[in-house]
C-alpha cells in the first residue's frame, strides 16, 4: 500500500531501500552499489531510512536489558524468570507493619476534568505537611502547597526541571541513574558536565568535590541521594555542608526517591532528605524530587512531586502544560490520606526493616558464591547492589557478558556500562550506544574503557523467592 503526497513523492508501508534523490527508485548501477553514495548516506542523518528517527534515543539501559530478555522468552513466561534488573520494589501487601495499598479508588466528578498541571491543591498541601512534620520541626521557614508540584512520575519531573533551567553548566556524577542520560541531552539551555566518582572510596560525594565543581563554573548540580546504583548515601553533617557550599552559588537538584530505604539509623523510619538543611524554603535553590514510586511501593501510579522555592515551582507547574499535561487526578486524590506523617513514619520503619533483611540475605549469598564484597561497598540505602565482577574469569568479568550469561539462566541484571564492539550482535542497530550508569549525554565521550564495565547492578527489590531464584542462577553461572 502506498499514498501519494505530491509529484514524485510516495510513502510506502512496505520495506524498501531509501532512495537518495527524488527521481525514481535507487538502481544497482547508480546508487545501490555506489561507494560514494553509500558514504554520503552513512555520513548524513537526513539520508537514512526514517530520516526523522533516532532509535538510539529510545530507551535507557534498563529498558534495553528488558528488551533483550523479551527475546529470550521473558514476556511469554515472566514467572519463571528472576528479574533482578528492574528498579522497582515488591508491591504486594505482605510486609509486616506496612499499610495496605488501595485495591480500588473512588472517582469524583471533579476528577473527570482536566487537573491543574501543578497538581491538585489537597495533595500539594499533604506533601508540604509531610515535609514540615518530618524535616522542618523547630524551623521558622515552612513549606506550603505553593512549594510543591505534582508530576506524573520521576522522569517527567526531571524533564520539567530541565525545561526551566537557565543557561548554565550542569554537573552530574558517574555512576548515576540511567534515565538522566537522555534527559541531559534533550535541552540546549544547559551543558551537562560529568564528574567521575571513585571506586576506592565507595563512590562518595565529598564536599570538596562540590567545591571543585562550583569553582570550575558549575551552577546546577544533579544527583541521586541515596545513590543509584551504588546504594550509598550522603547524610548529615556532610549533606548540610554540601548545601552550605551551594547556597547562593548553585542550584541543587536532589533525586530522593530512595530516601525511605535508609539503613543508617537503626530502621527508625527516618528519611534522608536535603529538606532538613534548607534555611529558607523560598530562597535556598534546592529542588527535591520524590513520590509514591519507591518508598510507597506504587510505581504503577506514576505520582511524584517536586519540592522547592515557590518561583521554581510556579515555572515547573506551568511547563507541564506543554510537556506532559499533568498527573492522573483520581490517583492524586487517592494519595492524599497515605501521606499522614505518623502513618508514613510507621511505613518507613516497616520498609527499612524488611529491605535490610533482604539486603543482608543477598550480600551473604553472594559472598558464599565467591564474590568479594567489602564492608564499604555494602549499600547503606536503596535496594541495589553494585556488584564487582572483576574477580571472575574472562568471559564473565564484564557487565555485558555476565548479563548475557544471566539471560541464559532466566535472570536479569543491568550491566554497568559498555560501548558495544559489534552492536548488531545485540539489537541490529549499528549506530547504537548502550548507556547504562556511565552517563554520556549527547555521546560526547568514548565509553570503550568505561570504569563501570566490570559491574552489574543487582536489585533486591523483588520478593525473597525471586531473589533466591536469581541467586541460584548466578551461582550456576559462576560455578560452571
C-alpha positions, 0 to 999 in steps of 0.5 A, spaced: 500 500 500 502 506 498 499 514 498 501 519 494 503 526 497 505 530 491 509 529 484 514 524 485 513 523 492 510 516 495 510 513 502 510 506 502 508 501 508 512 496 505 520 495 506 524 498 501 531 501 500 531 509 501 532 512 495 537 518 495 534 523 490 527 524 488 527 521 481 525 514 481 527 508 485 535 507 487 538 502 481 544 497 482 548 501 477 547 508 480 546 508 487 545 501 490 552 499 489 555 506 489 561 507 494 560 514 494 553 514 495 553 509 500 558 514 504 554 520 503 548 516 506 552 513 512 555 520 513 548 524 513 542 523 518 537 526 513 539 520 508 537 514 512 531 510 512 526 514 517 530 520 516 526 523 522 528 517 527 533 516 532 532 509 535 538 510 539 534 515 543 529 510 545 530 507 551 535 507 557 539 501 559 534 498 563 529 498 558 534 495 553 536 489 558 528 488 558 528 488 551 533 483 550 530 478 555 523 479 551 527 475 546 529 470 550 522 468 552 521 473 558 514 476 556 511 469 554 513 466 561 515 472 566 514 467 572 519 463 571 524 468 570 528 472 576 528 479 574 533 482 578 534 488 573 528 492 574 528 498 579 522 497 582 520 494 589 515 488 591 508 491 591 504 486 594 501 487 601 505 482 605 510 486 609 509 486 616 507 493 619 506 496 612 499 499 610 495 496 605 495 499 598 488 501 595 485 495 591 480 500 588 479 508 588 473 512 588 472 517 582 469 524 583 466 528 578 471 533 579 476 528 577 473 527 570 476 534 568 482 536 566 487 537 573 491 543 574 498 541 571 501 543 578 497 538 581 491 538 585 491 543 591 489 537 597 495 533 595 500 539 594 498 541 601 499 533 604 506 533 601 508 540 604 505 537 611 509 531 610 515 535 609 514 540 615 512 534 620 518 530 618 524 535 616 522 542 618 520 541 626 523 547 630 524 551 623 521 558 622 521 557 614 515 552 612 513 549 606 506 550 603 502 547 597 505 553 593 512 549 594 510 543 591 508 540 584 505 534 582 508 530 576 506 524 573 512 520 575 520 521 576 522 522 569 517 527 567 519 531 573 526 531 571 524 533 564 520 539 567 526 541 571 530 541 565 525 545 561 526 551 566 533 551 567 537 557 565 543 557 561 548 554 565 553 548 566 550 542 569 554 537 573 552 530 574 556 524 577 558 517 574 555 512 576 548 515 576 541 513 574 540 511 567 534 515 565 538 522 566 542 520 560 537 522 555 534 527 559 541 531 559 541 531 552 534 533 550 535 541 552 540 546 549 539 551 555 544 547 559 551 543 558 551 537 562 558 536 565 560 529 568 564 528 574 567 521 575 566 518 582 571 513 585 571 506 586 576 506 592 572 510 596 565 507 595 563 512 590 562 518 595 560 525 594 565 529 598 564 536 599 570 538 596 568 535 590 562 540 590 567 545 591 571 543 585 565 543 581 562 550 583 569 553 582 570 550 575 563 554 573 558 549 575 551 552 577 546 546 577 548 540 580 544 533 579 544 527 583 541 521 586 541 521 594 541 515 596 545 513 590 543 509 584 546 504 583 551 504 588 546 504 594 550 509 598 548 515 601 550 522 603 547 524 610 548 529 615 553 533 617 556 532 610 549 533 606 548 540 610 555 542 608 554 540 601 548 545 601 552 550 605 557 550 599 551 551 594 547 556 597 547 562 593 552 559 588 548 553 585 542 550 584 541 543 587 537 538 584 536 532 589 533 525 586 530 522 593 526 517 591 530 512 595 530 516 601 525 511 605 530 505 604 535 508 609 539 503 613 543 508 617 539 509 623 537 503 626 530 502 621 527 508 625 523 510 619 527 516 618 528 519 611 534 522 608 532 528 605 536 535 603 529 538 606 532 538 613 538 543 611 534 548 607 534 555 611 529 558 607 524 554 603 523 560 598 530 562 597 535 556 598 535 553 590 534 546 592 529 542 588 527 535 591 524 530 587 520 524 590 513 520 590 509 514 591 514 510 586 519 507 591 518 508 598 510 507 597 511 501 593 506 504 587 510 505 581 504 503 577 501 510 579 506 514 576 505 520 582 511 524 584 512 531 586 517 536 586 519 540 592 522 547 592 522 555 592 515 557 590 518 561 583 521 554 581 515 551 582 510 556 579 515 555 572 515 547 573 507 547 574 506 551 568 511 547 563 507 541 564 502 544 560 506 543 554 510 537 556 506 532 559 499 535 561 499 533 568 498 527 573 492 522 573 487 526 578 483 520 581 490 517 583 492 524 586 486 524 590 487 517 592 494 519 595 492 524 599 490 520 606 497 515 605 501 521 606 499 522 614 506 523 617 505 518 623 502 513 618 508 514 613 513 514 619 510 507 621 511 505 613 518 507 613 520 503 619 516 497 616 520 498 609 527 499 612 526 493 616 524 488 611 529 491 605 535 490 610 533 483 611 533 482 604 539 486 603 543 482 608 540 475 605 543 477 598 550 480 600 551 473 604 549 469 598 553 472 594 559 472 598 558 464 599 558 464 591 565 467 591 564 474 590 568 479 594 564 484 597 567 489 602 564 492 608 564 499 604 561 497 598 555 494 602 549 499 600 547 503 606 540 505 602 536 503 596 535 496 594 541 495 589 547 492 589 553 494 585 556 488 584 564 487 582 565 482 577 572 483 576 574 477 580 571 472 575 574 469 569 574 472 562 568 471 559 564 473 565 568 479 568 564 484 564 557 487 565 555 485 558 557 478 558 555 476 565 548 479 563 548 475 557 550 469 561 544 471 566 539 471 560 541 464 559 539 462 566 532 466 566 535 472 570 536 479 569 541 484 571 543 491 568 550 491 566 554 497 568 556 500 562 559 498 555 560 501 548 558 495 544 564 492 539 559 489 534 552 492 536 548 488 531 550 482 535 545 485 540 539 489 537 541 490 529 542 497 530 549 499 528 549 506 530 547 504 537 550 506 544 548 502 550 548 507 556 547 504 562 550 508 569 556 511 565 552 517 563 554 520 556 549 525 554 549 527 547 555 521 546 560 526 547 565 521 550 568 514 548 565 509 553 570 503 550 574 503 557 568 505 561 570 504 569 563 501 570 564 495 565 566 490 570 559 491 574 552 489 574 547 492 578 543 487 582 536 489 585 533 486 591 527 489 590 523 483 588 520 478 593 525 473 597 523 467 592 525 471 586 531 473 589 533 466 591 531 464 584 536 469 581 541 467 586 541 460 584 542 462 577 548 466 578 551 461 582 550 456 576 553 461 572 559 462 576 560 455 578 560 452 571 
